[in-house]
Amino acid sequence: MFEYFPVEILSIIFENVTHDLLAEKRFHDAHRLLLVSTSVQTMVEPILYRSIKDDDPRVEPIFWAVVGRPRLAQLVKRFDLIDEYTDRDYVDLEEEERMEEEDGEDEQGEEEEERKENANSKSDGSHPCSRSEGDAKSRQLDAAVAILKSKFQTCGDSIRSWEDHWTQRLMKLRPDAIQWALLVQLSNLTSLTLEVKRGKLAQMAILLHLPRLETLDFTIAVGGEGKWSGDVSSENILESIISSTNRLKSLRFENISGSCYSPEQHDAEELKEIIDRHAETLESLDIVCGMDDEKDWRMEQECTDIVGSFGSMKHFTRLSNLTLQLEVLLGKPADNEHRLKDVLPPNLYGLTLLNLPDYHGQEDSDRIWEDEDFIPHFEELARAAEDSQNFASLQSVRMHLTRKDEFNPHRSGNYEESILAESRIDFGWF
């Protein structure tokens, strides 16, 4: 029947059907389209493998497919990896590894039983297909382990200490190891989302080489009772991911490491140096550096410890949207080294500034930008914008006062007095 339809019409039909099935999360039905014909397979495959999201149950099947047919890895353009521990309490690594050892002992017993069953099946000649399929899958797994080990070899000594841990997890078909074993093969990615809550898991990002990457959303939330594992800092991991691309257009980096009881200091100048290398391509930038705890009414919801500041971002000539802590951009309120109007990129459209106290609390913090500190900067910016040649694209400036602080009432509004009320720029807070 298909031979009576033009190829263009068939392509439209099958592409629309594939999109609809994926939207309805009918993944099994979508992949069955590959069996229709070779020509339909050519139409459908790029759509099926284009995007792998965090709630996609196909991660393991796609992993096996890519290991068996490496060319499929070139079709994946977007990948979302969410740490499996994000929505539950932190599990101590030593306890986790102890549990793995116990699992390994159980699996050895199961493997012994399986060997005995295989020996019995060989004696009576039964299940030849099962043995063949098992051997093929074992060979694929060995190939995947070899690929993962080769990635560790090329990255040097900075992460080699984790090689055995992750290859063993892959051999045991642990979900997080399968995700990473798949991800390190996806060199054609243009969009990547990583959200990790364990330092050991975040270290794996050093293995990535993504020359076509345009969008990165990278969240490290090793706060509260979590622990940062390994010798590589979170900033070094970010640098490793984006160093292989010269196409980066959108970067969101939220680094919530440490807590009030085990604070971690963030170096704004080091972070600026990393991002500077993409100043000519970045169009959207969202940076948060802080610490986090499970707080109660006696404490702030978030805190920070920053050294240094970004200073001028004038050379980010394509940047249109910027979200950044005011302290990261300008330093402490008392420093007065930089002025907001002198550091902002010329083509900026939207600006959102954040305000976080240090881990001593808001009342004792010298890092908090109060109204009397940041409003003069806003007024200077408004006056500079009166000249049509200055900040011609800037439409909105917002000050984020509370962010994750659940104990403060949600407030939002616009300034109704002074030059801020009369400016063509929409100044406000929330």
N, C-alpha and C positions, 0 to 999 in steps of 0.2 A: 504493500500500500504506500510506503514511504517514497517509492520511486516516482510517484505522480506529483509530489510536492517539491517546489523549488527549495534549494538548500537554505536560502535566506528565511523562508517561512518556517521551516523545520527548526532552524536555530532559534528564532523568536519563541516558538512554542515551548521547546524544551528548556530554554533559559528561564522563561516565566514560570514554568512548572517547578523547576528546581528552586528558584527563589521562594516560591510560595511554600513548598515543602519544608525548606529550612526555616522560614519564618514561623511555621507551625510546629517546629521542632520534631518533624517526622523524618528523622535522620535516616532511619533504615529504608524507608520508601525512596528517599532522595538518592541514596547510593544504589538502589536497585535499578535506577535509570542507566547506570553504567553497563548493564547487561543487555540493553536493547540492541545496540549495534556499535561497531567501531566508530562510525561517524558521530553517533549520539554521545558516545564516551568522550570524544574530542570536544564536543560542545559543552558537556556538563562538568567535566573534571575541574576546569579552572574556577568554576563557581563553588563546587563542593569544598575545595581545599583553600579557597581564598582567605577565609577568616576562621580562626579557632578561638572561641571565647571561653571565659572562665567557667560558664555553666554548660559547656559543650561535653556531652558524654562520649564523644568520638575520639578523645585524646589518645587512648590506648590503641583503638583500631587504626587510627591514622599513623601512630608510631610504627605499628607493624607494617602498614602499607608503605611508609617511607623507607623503612629498612629494606624491604623487599624490592622497592622500585624507587631508588634515590632521586630520580628526576621529578617525582611528585613534590619534593621539598621546595623546588623552584616556584611552585604555584602558590605557596602560602605567603600572603602579603601582610596579614595581621595576626598577632598572637597575644592573648591575655593570660597571664599566669598569676593566680592568686594563691598565696600560701595557705595550705590546708589548716594551719593553726590560727588563722586570723580570727576566727569566731569562737575560740575556746581558750582556756587557760594555758599559759606557757608550760611546756613539759620539759623538765630538766634533761639536758642532753645525756648525762650519765645514766639516768633512769631509762631514757629512751633506748640507749645502746644496750643496757642490761636486758631490756625487754626483747630487743632484736636477737641477742644471743640465745635467749630462751626460745624464741621463735625458730632460730636456726637449728637448735637441738630437736625441736618438734618436726621441722621440715626434713632433717636427716632421717628421723624415724619413718616419716612418710615416704621419703625417697627409697629407703631400704625395702619398705613394703611394695613400692611400685616396681622395684627391680625384681623382686620375687614374682610379682604378678606377670611381668614381662617375660621372665624365664619360663613360667608355666605356659604363657600364651604361645611362646616360641615352640614349646614341645608339642602342642596340639595344632600349631599352624593358624591360630586365630588372630584377628585384628591386625592384618598387615597394613591397612590404610591408616589406622591410628598410630602405629609405630612410624610410618612414613611422615605423617603430618607432624608428629612430635619431634622427629629428627630435623625437619625443615625449620620448625620454630626455634629449636635449640641453636641451629646454625645462624638464624637471623639474630637471636639474642647475643650470640658470641660476636657477631659483626657489629652490633650496636655498642657492646662493651668496648670493642676495639676502637670505634669512633670516639667514644667518650674519653678513653685513655689517651688517644692522640691529641685531643683538645687540652688535656692537662699537661701533656708533654710540651706543647707549644707555648704555654703561658708562663713557663719558668717555675721558680721555686716558691713564688708568693702564695700559691694555692695547692701545691703538690701534696701537702700533708693531708688534704681531704680526698685524694684520689681513691684510696682503698675503701674509704667510707661510702662514697657514692657509687663506685663500681659494684660493691657488695649489695647495696640497696637496689641497684638495677638488676642484678642477678636474681634478687628475691622479688622482682617486679613490684617494688614500692611505687605508689602513684607519683610522688614528688620526683623520684629519680627518672621515671618514664617521661614526665613533663620536660625535664631538663635535657634528657637524652634526645628528645625530639627537637627542643628549641635550639640546641647548639648546631643543628643541621640546617636551620632555616635562614640561610644567608641572603635571601631575597626579600626579607621583611622590610616593609616601609612604615609599619606602625607596631609598637610594642608597649604593652602595659605589664608592669611588674609590681606586685604588692607582696612584700615579704615581712615576716615577723620574727624570723630567726636569723641571727648573724651567719650561721653556717650555710643557710640556704642562699642568703644574699651574696656570699662569696662566689657562688657558681656563675654569677653574671660576668665575671672576668673572662669566662670561656667564650663569650659571644663575639662574633665578628660580623657586623651588619653594615656593609658599605652603602646600602640603599635606604637606610633608616631616615625617615622624615619626621616622625612623631614618636616621642618617648614620654610615657607617664610612669615614673619610678617612685614608689613609696616604700620607705624603710620604716617600719613601726616597731622597732625593738625597744619598747618603753616599758614602764611598770616593772614587773618582775622578770622581764626578758633579759637576756645577756648577749652582748656582742661577742661573737666567736671569730678568732682568726686574726692574722696580722695586717690585713688589708682594710683600710678605712673606708667608710661609706662614700666619701668624696673620691677616693681612688677608684672605687667600683664604677661610679658615674663616669669618671674620666675614661675608664677602659671601654665602657659601652659606646660612648659617643665619639671616641677618637678615630674609629674606623670609617666614619661617614663625614662627607662634606655637604650633605643635603638637609641637615637638621632644620626644620621650620618651627616645630612646636616642642617645648620642653616643660614638663611639670616634674619637679623634684621635691618631694616632701620627706624630710629626714627627721623622724621623731625617735631619737635614740637616747637612752638613759632616762633618769628620773630625778626627782628631788633628792632621793637618798643615794643615788649613784650618778651624779651629773656628768654629762659629756659636753665638752666645749666644741663649738663649731667655728671654723676659721673662714670668715667671709672673704678675705683676700685670696685664699687658696681656691675657694669656690669660684670667685670671679675670674681667676686665671684660666680655669677649666672651661668656663662658658665663653670667655673672650674669643676663643678659637672659632666660634660659630656666630660671631657678631654680624657677619655679612649675610647670613641666611635666616637667622631666627626672626619669626614673626610674632610668636607668642611665648611668654616666659612666666612661669609660676613657681616660686621658690619659697619654701617654709623650712626653717631650721629650728627645732625645738626639742623639748623633752615632755614626757607624758606619764601620768599616773592614773590609777583608779582613785579619783579624789572624792572627798566629802565636802561639806559646807565650810570646813575650816581652811581650805586651801584653794588656790587657783586651779583651774582645769588644765592649763598648759603653762610651761615656763621655758626659759631660754638662757643660754650662756654663749654670747657671741664675742669673738675677738676680731678687731679690724672692721672694715666696711668696704662696700663696692666702690663708692665714689662715682665718677663720671661714667655714664653709659651713652654718651653722645655718638659713639661710633657704631651703635646698634641701629643702623640707618633704616632697616626694614621692620623694626619692632613696632607692632601696633597695640599689643595688649601686654600689660605688665602687672603681675601680682607679687608683692615682695614685702617683707618686714621693713618698717621704716628704719629700725636700728641697723639692719643689714645694709641698707642703701646709704644711710647718712652717718651711722654711728650713734653713740649715746646722745641724748638731748643736750647735755652740757658741753659737748665737744665743739659744736658750731664750726666744724672744719669745712663742711659742704653745705650748699644751699640747694633746695629741691629744684628750683628753676634752672640751675646751672648743670645738673647731672642728668636730666631726663632726655631720652632720645627725641629727635625732632619730629618724627612721624607718628608719635604715640597717639592712639585713639582712646584707650581706656586704661585707667590706672587705679589699682586697688592696693592700699597699704595696710599692713597688719601691725598690731601692737601687742607684744607679749611681755609679761614681767619676768624677772629672773627667779631663780629657785628659792630666793629668800622671801618671796611674797611681794605683792604689789605695793604695800605700804612702805617697805624698806628698799624698794627697787630704785636704782638710779638709771634704769633702762627704759622706764615708761615715758612715752611721749604724751604728756597731758595736753589739754586744749591750748594752754598758753604757750606750749612748745611748738606744736605743729601748725596751728592756725596762721601764725605769721608767715610760715613757708607757703601755705595755701594762698595767702593774700599777695605775696610776691609773685607767685605763679599766675594769679588772676591778672595782675597788672602787666606782666610780661605778655600775656595773651591778648591784651588790648591792641597790640600791634599785630595786624593780620598776618605778618610774616613769621611770627613766633607761635609755635604749637598750633598751627592752623588746623590740624586734624583732631586735636584733643577735645573730646566731648564730655568725659565723665571722670571725676576723681572721687574716690570713696575711701573712708577710713574705717577699717574693720576693728571695732573696739573690744569685742568679747570672744569671737570665734567659737571655741568649744566649751566656753565657760557656761555650764548649764545652770549655775546658781545666780547668774545675773539676768535680769529681764531683757528680753529682746527689744532693742531700741533701734529706730532708724528715722532718718529725716534729712532735711536740707537746711542749709544756713539761710536765715531770714534777715540778717543784718550785714552791714558793711559791704565791701566790694564783692564778697563771695556770693551775695544774693543777686547782685547785678551782673555778674560775669556771664559770658556766653557759655562758659564751662559749667557743667552741673556738679557743684560741690555738695557732698553729703557724707553721712556716716551710717553704719549699721552694726 
